Amino acid sequence: MTTRAYDVAIVGGGLVGAAIAFGLRGLGAKLALLDEGDVAHRAARGNFGLIWVQGKGRPEGEYRSAQREGRPVSLPPYAAWTQRSAREWPRLAALLREETGIDVALRQHGGLHVCLSPDELAARAQRLTQWAAQAGNEAGVDVLDRAGVAARLPGLGPDVAGGTFCAQDGDCNPLRLLRALHAGVAHAGGAVLAGHAVTRIEPAPGRFVLRTAHGTVECGRVVLAAGLGTAKLAPMVGIAMPVAPNKGQVLVLERVRPFLPLPLETLRQTDDGTVLIGDAQQERGLDDTLDPAVLAAMAARAARVFPFLRDVRVVRAWAALRVMSPDGFPVYAHSSAHPGAYAAACHSGVTLAAAHALALAPAFAADAWPAAMQPFSPERFDVRAIA
Ligand SMILES: Cc1cc2nc3c(=O)[nH]c(=O)nc-3n(C[C@H](O)[C@H](O)[C@H](O)COP(=O)(O)OP(=O)(O)OC[C@H]3O[C@@H](n4cnc5c(N)ncnc54)[C@H](O)[C@@H]3O)c2cc1C
């Protein structure tokens, strides 16, 4: 068995780990990115591609089941963190294009959440207006009536009552994003170790020993960003990471002429004309099978927004698992028991990719944990009750 040594090893090559690794690419050959590979649950390969700001960190919370169960849900710093990422996104996209030649198809001319009845619109308007008024919130939101939505989106169905618009929202091609982040790390000389599932982490004086089926990796610092896999790995370095799967589903329609200049929260058109319909939050453990009733409800709602979609064929569908914390907000942690060990998880890894690469990674590089990360610590949960 071989042993390789690095200054920093990132465990998990999904969107969170790859974005952090891209931010650390200046380490060159002293950096390793280890990924389990295709057998793992990978939200990074099943997501919807939105860079979504509106409503993030809103007072009534992020996570529907947390709202239902009345768990504490307000985390205003998440709004500021999301908005920072949205602002940094054009820089990330430019760096990726320059260094890898990959265009991640970033569009950031705003996004819309569409409401299908006056009551739905009134409730949404009240929530989002409250959100926009939160301390520290720099992203405005416009509440639009039907005419306001129609001015931006021709071809609306009669049920559309209005919606909310946020200029910082946008989308990208998330598969190209993942590829570009990996390519950027490799291009800078970092070791991208595919098929390297970490099975055990042994803290040792001044270093960490990572056991994999392909040998041992030693590192001075370790960042755990293995999505759902982090729940198992983090306790090995004294961190609680209580993340659990949350199933989402995506319907893919055949390509049509460009009709959607802006992404909607549950409907978008890719740069090659494909239409994606996405939604649903279900807690079904590791079950990632498709649920026809949920897909039918998603399709019916999309057809109420744009009736012409009734005649567009579905070509495929998938389900994938989000990485969800108990309150729905990101979790960033450093280990007090084993300094030099860190962990990161969130359910909006596309949106936060720029913050992870350009703001969080420098903290790992400096080995200095910023006070601004404290609100995202797992200490906010009763980690003993969860363990
Ligand atoms: C249906 C759906 C729609 C979504 N839509 C959006 C969206 O529109 N916008 C947005 O911002 N976000 C969206 N997301 C969320 C986004 O995809 C995730 O936040 C992001 O992918 C999480 O990244 P991650 O790296 O933490 O986890 P993952 O992407 O799941 O990656 C984890 C990686 O860790 C590796 N791994 C696991 N265990 C180990 C181990 N022991 N050793 C080594 N490697 C390991 C796996 O191989 C995997 O590659 C969506 C998610 C879903 C499911």
The ligand as an SDF file (V2000), in Angstrom:
LIG
                    3D

 53 58  0  0  0  0  0  0  0  0999 V2000
  -32.6670   17.6890   -6.9290 C   0  0  0  0  0  0  0  0  0  0  0  0
  -31.6780   18.6860   -6.4300 C   0  0  0  0  0  0  0  0  0  0  0  0
  -31.7280   19.9880   -6.8940 C   0  0  0  0  0  0  0  0  0  0  0  0
  -30.8010   20.9190   -6.4290 C   0  0  0  0  0  0  0  0  0  0  0  0
  -30.8190   22.1640   -6.9580 N   0  0  0  0  0  0  0  0  0  0  0  0
  -29.9130   23.0770   -6.5480 C   0  0  0  0  0  0  0  0  0  0  0  0
  -29.9080   24.3730   -7.0990 C   0  0  0  0  0  0  0  0  0  0  0  0
  -30.6980   24.6890   -7.9930 O   0  0  0  0  0  0  0  0  0  0  0  0
  -29.0190   25.2740   -6.6310 N   0  0  0  0  0  0  0  0  0  0  0  0
  -28.1330   24.9650   -5.6270 C   0  0  0  0  0  0  0  0  0  0  0  0
  -27.3780   25.8390   -5.2100 O   0  0  0  0  0  0  0  0  0  0  0  0
  -28.0720   23.7280   -5.1230 N   0  0  0  0  0  0  0  0  0  0  0  0
  -28.9390   22.7810   -5.5510 C   0  0  0  0  0  0  0  0  0  0  0  0
  -28.9030   21.5140   -5.0540 N   0  0  0  0  0  0  0  0  0  0  0  0
  -27.9190   21.2010   -4.0190 C   0  0  0  0  0  0  0  0  0  0  0  0
  -26.5270   20.9520   -4.5070 C   0  0  0  0  0  0  0  0  0  0  0  0
  -26.5000   20.0210   -5.5390 O   0  0  0  0  0  0  0  0  0  0  0  0
  -25.7400   20.4630   -3.2840 C   0  0  0  0  0  0  0  0  0  0  0  0
  -25.7240   21.4870   -2.3170 O   0  0  0  0  0  0  0  0  0  0  0  0
  -24.3530   20.1310   -3.5560 C   0  0  0  0  0  0  0  0  0  0  0  0
  -24.2200   19.2200   -4.5950 O   0  0  0  0  0  0  0  0  0  0  0  0
  -23.7810   19.5070   -2.3030 C   0  0  0  0  0  0  0  0  0  0  0  0
  -22.4580   19.2900   -2.5580 O   0  0  0  0  0  0  0  0  0  0  0  0
  -21.6150   18.3400   -1.6790 P   0  0  0  0  0  0  0  0  0  0  0  0
  -20.2770   18.4150   -2.2700 O   0  0  0  0  0  0  0  0  0  0  0  0
  -21.7770   18.6730   -0.2330 O   0  0  0  0  0  0  0  0  0  0  0  0
  -22.2850   16.9120   -1.8200 O   0  0  0  0  0  0  0  0  0  0  0  0
  -22.3430   15.9830   -3.0870 P   0  0  0  0  0  0  0  0  0  0  0  0
  -22.5280   16.7690   -4.3050 O   0  0  0  0  0  0  0  0  0  0  0  0
  -23.3260   14.9250   -2.7490 O   0  0  0  0  0  0  0  0  0  0  0  0
  -20.9000   15.3520   -3.1620 O   0  0  0  0  0  0  0  0  0  0  0  0
  -20.3490   14.5780   -2.1390 C   0  0  0  0  0  0  0  0  0  0  0  0
  -19.1260   13.9100   -2.7230 C   0  0  0  0  0  0  0  0  0  0  0  0
  -18.4320   13.2850   -1.6610 O   0  0  0  0  0  0  0  0  0  0  0  0
  -17.9610   12.0270   -2.1210 C   0  0  0  0  0  0  0  0  0  0  0  0
  -17.8450   11.1600   -0.9390 N   0  0  0  0  0  0  0  0  0  0  0  0
  -18.8310   10.6980   -0.1470 C   0  0  0  0  0  0  0  0  0  0  0  0
  -18.3130    9.9310    0.8320 N   0  0  0  0  0  0  0  0  0  0  0  0
  -16.9610    9.9190    0.6320 C   0  0  0  0  0  0  0  0  0  0  0  0
  -15.8640    9.3110    1.3180 C   0  0  0  0  0  0  0  0  0  0  0  0
  -16.0390    8.5540    2.4070 N   0  0  0  0  0  0  0  0  0  0  0  0
  -14.6070    9.4910    0.8100 N   0  0  0  0  0  0  0  0  0  0  0  0
  -14.3960   10.2490   -0.2960 C   0  0  0  0  0  0  0  0  0  0  0  0
  -15.4160   10.8540   -0.9680 N   0  0  0  0  0  0  0  0  0  0  0  0
  -16.6690   10.7040   -0.5040 C   0  0  0  0  0  0  0  0  0  0  0  0
  -18.9810   11.5530   -3.1340 C   0  0  0  0  0  0  0  0  0  0  0  0
  -18.3500   10.7150   -4.0870 O   0  0  0  0  0  0  0  0  0  0  0  0
  -19.4690   12.8530   -3.7530 C   0  0  0  0  0  0  0  0  0  0  0  0
  -18.8010   13.1540   -4.9650 O   0  0  0  0  0  0  0  0  0  0  0  0
  -29.8230   20.5510   -5.4770 C   0  0  0  0  0  0  0  0  0  0  0  0
  -29.7600   19.2400   -5.0210 C   0  0  0  0  0  0  0  0  0  0  0  0
  -30.6760   18.3170   -5.4890 C   0  0  0  0  0  0  0  0  0  0  0  0
  -30.5740   16.9160   -4.9800 C   0  0  0  0  0  0  0  0  0  0  0  0
  1  2  1  0
  2  3  1  0
  2 52  2  0
  3  4  2  0
  4  5  1  0
  4 50  1  0
  5  6  2  0
  6  7  1  0
  6 13  1  0
  7  8  2  0
  7  9  1  0
  9 10  1  0
 10 11  2  0
 10 12  1  0
 12 13  2  0
 13 14  1  0
 14 15  1  0
 14 50  1  0
 15 16  1  0
 16 17  1  0
 16 18  1  0
 18 19  1  0
 18 20  1  0
 20 21  1  0
 20 22  1  0
 22 23  1  0
 23 24  1  0
 24 25  2  0
 24 26  1  0
 24 27  1  0
 27 28  1  0
 28 29  2  0
 28 30  1  0
 28 31  1  0
 31 32  1  0
 32 33  1  0
 33 34  1  0
 33 48  1  0
 34 35  1  0
 35 36  1  0
 35 46  1  0
 36 37  1  0
 36 45  1  0
 37 38  2  0
 38 39  1  0
 39 40  1  0
 39 45  2  0
 40 41  1  0
 40 42  2  0
 42 43  1  0
 43 44  2  0
 44 45  1  0
 46 47  1  0
 46 48  1  0
 48 49  1  0
 50 51  2  0
 51 52  1  0
 52 53  1  0
M  END
$$$$
